[in-house]
Amino acid sequence: MRSNFIIPLSTSIISLFLFAALFLAFPKDGRAAEMQAAVKSSASETSKSEKGKEGDFARGAKLWADRCAGCHNLRDPKDLTDSEWKATVTHMRIRAGISGQDARDILAFLQKSN
């Protein structure tokens, strides 16, 4: 009977991760407005001439190893689909302050490697 009142450890861990994800996704210290401004400025920064540029595979591989490995364990490019990598790189471009060309190069590497 006592086990009915105890939350399983796995449920507690999952709840903790969900709380942490929500906390990071919706900051309370005014960074949300800052992030929205960054999204708007990066969208306006991408001019028509930049939209046509393709990423450089070799440069993307080096940037991925240098920039992304600083904070993350590197994943196998085959772990995600092209569209999932695009969403991830777009998110990290804003979060990590990656330039538009660097993001295109990293995305080119990841998409051509999977």
C-alpha positions as CSV (number, residue, x, y, z in Angstrom):
1,M,0.0,0.0,0.0
2,R,2.8,2.4,0.8
3,S,4.1,2.2,-2.8
4,N,0.9,3.9,-4.0
5,F,2.0,7.1,-2.3
6,I,5.5,7.1,-3.6
7,I,6.2,8.7,-7.0
8,P,8.4,6.5,-9.1
9,L,12.0,7.8,-9.5
10,S,11.7,7.9,-13.3
11,T,8.6,10.1,-13.1
12,S,10.4,12.5,-10.8
13,I,13.4,12.7,-13.1
14,I,11.2,13.3,-16.2
15,S,9.3,16.0,-14.3
16,L,12.6,17.7,-13.3
17,F,13.8,17.7,-17.0
18,L,10.5,19.1,-18.2
19,F,10.6,21.8,-15.6
20,A,14.2,22.7,-16.6
21,A,13.2,22.8,-20.3
22,L,10.3,25.1,-19.6
23,F,12.5,27.3,-17.4
24,L,15.1,27.6,-20.1
25,A,12.5,28.1,-22.8
26,F,10.6,30.9,-21.0
27,P,13.1,33.0,-19.0
28,K,11.7,35.4,-16.5
29,D,14.5,38.0,-16.5
30,G,13.5,39.8,-19.7
31,R,15.5,37.6,-22.0
32,A,12.4,36.6,-23.8
33,A,12.0,40.0,-25.3
34,E,15.7,40.1,-26.1
35,M,15.4,36.7,-27.9
36,Q,12.4,37.9,-29.9
37,A,14.3,41.0,-30.9
38,A,17.2,38.8,-32.0
39,V,14.9,36.7,-34.1
40,K,13.4,39.8,-35.8
41,S,16.9,41.3,-36.4
42,S,18.3,38.1,-37.7
43,A,15.3,37.8,-40.1
44,S,15.8,41.3,-41.4
45,E,19.6,40.7,-41.5
46,T,19.1,37.9,-44.0
47,S,18.9,39.9,-47.2
48,K,17.8,38.6,-50.5
49,S,21.4,38.2,-51.6
50,E,22.2,36.0,-48.6
51,K,19.1,33.8,-49.1
52,G,20.6,32.5,-52.3
53,K,24.0,31.5,-50.8
54,E,24.6,27.9,-50.1
55,G,26.6,26.6,-47.2
56,D,30.2,25.3,-47.5
57,F,30.5,21.7,-46.5
58,A,34.2,21.7,-45.4
59,R,33.8,25.0,-43.5
60,G,30.6,23.7,-41.9
61,A,32.4,20.6,-40.6
62,K,35.1,22.7,-39.0
63,L,32.6,25.1,-37.5
64,W,30.5,22.3,-36.2
65,A,33.5,20.7,-34.5
66,D,34.8,24.0,-33.1
67,R,31.6,25.9,-32.2
68,C,29.1,23.2,-31.3
69,A,31.5,20.9,-29.4
70,G,32.3,23.7,-27.0
71,C,28.9,23.2,-25.3
72,H,27.6,19.9,-26.6
73,N,28.6,16.3,-27.1
74,L,28.7,16.0,-30.9
75,R,25.9,13.9,-32.3
76,D,26.1,11.8,-35.4
77,P,24.7,13.8,-38.3
78,K,22.5,10.8,-39.1
79,D,20.7,11.2,-35.7
80,L,18.4,13.8,-37.2
81,T,16.6,14.4,-40.5
82,D,17.4,17.4,-42.7
83,S,14.3,19.3,-41.4
84,E,15.2,18.5,-37.8
85,W,18.8,19.8,-38.4
86,K,17.4,22.9,-39.9
87,A,15.2,23.6,-36.9
88,T,18.1,22.8,-34.5
89,V,20.6,25.0,-36.4
90,T,18.1,27.9,-36.6
91,H,17.5,27.6,-32.8
92,M,21.2,27.5,-32.0
93,R,21.9,30.4,-34.4
94,I,19.8,32.6,-32.1
95,R,20.8,31.0,-28.8
96,A,24.6,30.9,-29.5
97,G,24.9,34.0,-31.7
98,I,26.0,32.1,-34.8
99,S,26.2,34.3,-38.0
100,G,24.0,33.5,-40.9
101,Q,26.8,32.2,-43.1
102,D,28.2,30.1,-40.3
103,A,24.7,28.6,-39.7
104,R,24.3,27.8,-43.5
105,D,27.7,26.2,-43.5
106,I,27.0,24.0,-40.5
107,L,23.6,23.1,-41.9
108,A,25.1,22.1,-45.2
109,F,27.6,19.9,-43.5
110,L,24.9,18.2,-41.3
111,Q,22.4,17.7,-44.1
112,K,25.0,16.3,-46.5
113,S,26.4,14.0,-43.9
114,N,23.1,12.2,-43.0
